[in-house]
Amino acid sequence: MAEPRDIFIVTNAVDELGGLQQWAHDVSRLFTARGNRVTLIGVEPANVHRDYGSGLPYRTLTLHDHRLPRKGNGLFWRRRRAAQQAVGARRLSELFREARPGGVVIAAQIWAGEWVAAADTTGLTTIGMSHESFEASKSSSRYNRARIYYEGLDIHLALTDADADAWARAGMTNVGAMPNPLMTVPTTLPTLDEKTVVTLRRLSHDKGIDMLLEAWALTGPQFPDWRLKIFGSGPDEEALRAQARELGLDDTQIFQGQTDNIDAALSAASIYALPSREEGFPIAVMEAMAYGLPTVAFDCAPGIRELIDDEVSGGIVVTAGNVPGMATGLERLMKDRDLRVRLGEAGQQSVRRFSPDSIIDRWEALFALLER
């Protein structure tokens, strides 16, 4: 086992509802279990709060006691934001000075990376992360900010080798890859006989629920004994419910609300749907694979094909945004139980390579390499 370290993980908010924050708490717990002293740091309070539990085995704290402005114009706004960031960076520097030799700072989000870049990280290993595909970053302001704030760090980690290669081709020389760990241990495995298609998603534009509803409107009526269940909440819920009604679907049956009982949701289904416009290395697909559920997913990121070997293991991959293709993929699995079983069982075997121990071993090997 590696020597214990002080590890600081810096995110936008420690108690935000979202996959990134779940990842941050998961790896904090895993690092702590290896004997490390972990501090999980948020830049600001959450916008949409989630309770990640009490009595956590690692320290959590937030740099600012109020939400910070993201955008603005004029000299006054720039000076105000710089002053706020300076306050947060000073506090970060104080925390970092507590570290023993071998300490590590991980900027888990690019906005949080601005605060890390402004802090004093002398003597510490510094790591920046992009928890999305290269293409998703490239189409947003995060691309230029990653170039600015991550190039001076020891390494910039993408979620897949393909994304790391894309960053390298774009001119970054300090890139590598680190996948997410699979934290889910199924309690009840599905029989794959339940006539239910399920997805657990935040109800926002990037998650593509609108396209899933369009696909279901094409194929659902042909299978009146099958149901679509969407678990989740988010800013687009009312608009999506209205869309479902306009498509002739029963929104009261489809939308199941937010759930913390992933086991109940997945074990009562036979197919998982991932209609996202953007993803990184989707934990949702990993969870479905752990349950032996075949997934129909849009090919929206290299992480999709890293997990799903199309029609071989894990499910069916559809060209990004191809709604009729999503409908066809769902229909194929709905018609063919043997196909569901074959793809589900192969996916269950494949996803084991992302076990928590194997991923933390990779992290520890990376820490040792960067420390040399």
N, C-alpha and C positions, 0 to 999 in steps of 0.2 A: 504494500500500500504506500502511496506517495506521502511525503511529509505534509502535515496540515498547513493550510494557507489562510490568509485573510482574502476573501473574495467579495468585491463590491459589484453589485448588479444594478445599473442605473436605467430606469424606465421613465416614460412620461408620467405615469401614475401607478402606484402599487396596488390600488384597490379598484381599478377600472374593470368594467365588464369587457372581456375580450380574450381571444386566444393567446395573444402575446403575454398578457399578464398571467394567464394560467401557466404558460411555459415558464415564466420567471419564478413563480412560486414552486413549480415542480422541480426545476433544477436547483433552486435554493435548498429545497428539502433534500435532494439527492447529494449535493455538495456537502451539506451539513452532516449527513449520515456517514460520509467518508472522513469525518473529523475536522472539516474546515470550519472556520468562523465566517459566517456569511452575513452581509448587510444588504438588504434589498431597499433601494432608494427610489422614491418617486420625485419628479421635478415639481409637480403640482397635485392638488386634490383631483379625484376622479370627476369626470363629467357624468357618466352613468355608473353608479357605485355597485360593487359586488363584494359580498362578505367572503373572504378567503379563510375564515376561521380565526379562532383565538388560541392563545398559548402556542404560537408558532415557534419552532425550534431555532429560528433565525431572527435577527433584528430587522424591523421595517421602520422607515421614517420618510417624511416628505419635506423637501427643501423649502417650499413656499406654502403659506397658509391660505392662498387664494388662487383662483384660476388666472392664468396669464394670457394676455392678448397674443393672437397668432399673426395677425396682419394689421398693417396700418401704414400711413404715409406721413411724411413731414419730419422735420428735425426733432420736434418735441417727442413724437412717438418713438423714434429711434433712440433718443437719449434715455427715455423712460425704460424702454426694454433693455438697453445695455446696463442701466443701473440695477434693474431687477436681476439680470443674469449675473452681474458681478456679486450681488449678495448671495445668490445660490452657489456660485462657483467658490466663494470664500468658505462657505459651510462645507462644500464637498472637499476642499483642500484640507480643512481641519480633520474631517473624517479620514481622509487618505493618509494623513500623517500618523494615525493610530496604527497603521499596518505594520506587521512584522516583515522581515525580509522574505521575499518571494510572493508578495501581495499582487493581486490581479484586479484590474478594473474592466468590467464588461459593459459597454454602452449598448443596451439591447435595442434601442430605437434611435433613429437618426436625430430627431429633435432633442432627445436626452443627450445625444453625443455632442451637441453644441455646448452643454454645460460641462461635460467631461473635458472637452477641448479647452475650455476657459479656466479649468482648475489646474492646480499644481499636482502632476502625477509623477514627479521625480522618484525614481527608484522602483516604480511599479510597472508591471506588464499591462499594456493597454490593448483592448480588443473592441472592435466595433462590429455590429451585426446588422444585416438586412434580412428581416423576417418576411420577405416577399420576393417574388421573382425579379430578375434584372429588368425585364420588360415593364413590369409594374413601376419600378423605380424610375426607369427611363422616361416614362410618360408623365412623371410628376416632378415637383420641385425637389423631391428627395434625392434625385440623381445628382444634381449639382451640389447639394449640401453634403452628400456622402463624399463627393470628390474633395470638398473643402475640409470637412471635419474628420474624415477617416484616413486620409492619405498619410497623416503624421502618426498614426497609431502603429502598434507592432503588427497587427493583422486586421483585415476586414473579412469577416466570415459571411459567406452566403449559405443558403440552405442545401444547395446541390452543387456537384462539380460542374454541371452545365452552366449554372448561374455564375459560379466563380470564374469559369473560362470567359464568359461574356464580359464580366467586369475587367478581366485582364486584357481582353481585346480592346476595351475602351480606354486602356492606358494605365489602370491601377496595377501596381507591382507588388502589393502586399496582400493578395487575396488568397483565401482558402475556403473550405466548406465544412459545415457541421450540421448534420440533420437533427431533427427533434427526437427526443426519446418517446417511446410508447409507454404511457403510464397506466393505461387501462388494463385491468384484469377482470374479464367477464365473470359475472356470478351465475347468470342463466344464459345458456346458449340458445339461439333461435332454432326452431325446427325447419325453417324455410318453407313451411306450409301456410303460414299466416298471409292472407292476401292484403298486405300492407306495404306501401312504399313510404319510406321515412326520410326526413332530413332534419338535422339540428343546425340551425343557422341564425345568425344575426339578421334581422329583417332590414337590410340596407342594400343600396344599389349594387355594390361590388359583389354581393353574395348571389345575385342573379335569380332571386325567387320569382321575379316577374316572368323570366323565361321558363322556369319550371312549371308555372301555372299555365303558360301557353302550351307547353308540351303535354301537360295533363289534359288540357281541353281537347287535344288531338287524339289521345289514346285512352284516357279514362272512360269515356262513354262506351267504348267497345268492351270494357271489362267492368260491368256494373257491380260485381261482387268484390272488386278491389277498391282500396281506399288510399288516398294520399294524406299523410300526416306531417305537418310542418311544426316543429317545436322551436320556439325562439321568440324574441321581442326585438324591437328596434324602431328607428324613426320612420320607416316606410310601412308600418303595419296597416294603418288605415287605408293608404293608397292601394296596398296589395289586396286587402279584403275587398275593396271596391272593384279592383280588376277581376278578382275571382268571380264576383257576382255578375259582372259584365260578360264574362266568358260562360256563364251558365253553370258555374260551380257553386257548391255549398260552402261558403267560407267558414261557417260555424263548425262544420265537420273537419275541414282541412287544418285550420289554425288551432293548435293545441296549447299555445301559451308557452311561457318559459318553464323549463324543468331542470332540476338538478339530479334527477333520477335517470341517468343515461342507460343504466342496465334495463330498466323497464321499457324505455323507448326503443332500444335496439333489439332486445330479445323478443319483442312482440312484432317484429317486422321480418320481411324476406328480401327486401331490396333497399339499398341506400342510394340517394340521388345527391349529386354535387354539381349544381348549375352555375358555379361562381364565374364571374368575369375576371377576377384576380385571385391568386393564391400564392403561397410560398411553398411550404411543405405541410399540406393540410392534416392537422391532427384528427379532424373529423373522419377522413378516409382511413387513417391508421386505426381509429377506434372501430370503424365498421369492419375492417379486415380482421381485427382481433376477435370480433364476434362471428366471423365467418360469413358476413353479409357481402354479397357482390354489389359493387358500386357502378352506377352509370355517371360518368364525370366528363365535363368539358375539358378539353386539352388546353387549359389556360396558363399553365406554368410547367417548367421542367419537373417540379416536384410531383406532378400528377403521374407522369410516366416513370419516375423513379419508384413510385409505389405500385402502380397498376401496369402489368404487362397485358396489353389489350387482348382480350378473349383467351388469355392463357392463365393469368393469375390476378385475382382481385376484382376483375370486372371488365367493363367496356368503356373505352375512351372515345369521345365524340369530338369532332372539330369544334373549336371554341365558338360559341354563339349559334351553333346549328340546332335550332329548336326542333325541326322535324327529325333530325338525327337523334336528339335526346329522346323524343317520343318513340322512335323505332327501337332504341336500345332498351328502354323500359319495357316495351311490348315483348321483345325477344325473351327477356328474363321472366316476365309475367307468364308467358306461355310455356316455358321450359324449366321445370323444376330440376332436371338433371344438370342443365347448364348452370343454374343457380348454385347447386351443390358443388359442382366441379370448380367453378371460379372462386366460390367462397372458401372451400377447403384449401385450395392452392394459395389464396391470399393470406389465410390464417398462418400457414407455414412461412410464407415469405416475410411477413411483417415482424416476425420474431427477431430478425437481425437488428432491430432498433430497440432492443430491450434496454431498460435504464442502465444496467451495469455496463453493457457494451458502449453506450454513448458516453457515460461518465469516464470510462477508461480512455476513450478518445480525447475527452477534454483534458484529463490529467497528462496524457502524452503530449498534447499541444502545449500545456503550461510548461512542461519540462523543456520542450524544444525551444520555446520563445525565451526562456530564462537563460539559455546558454549565451 
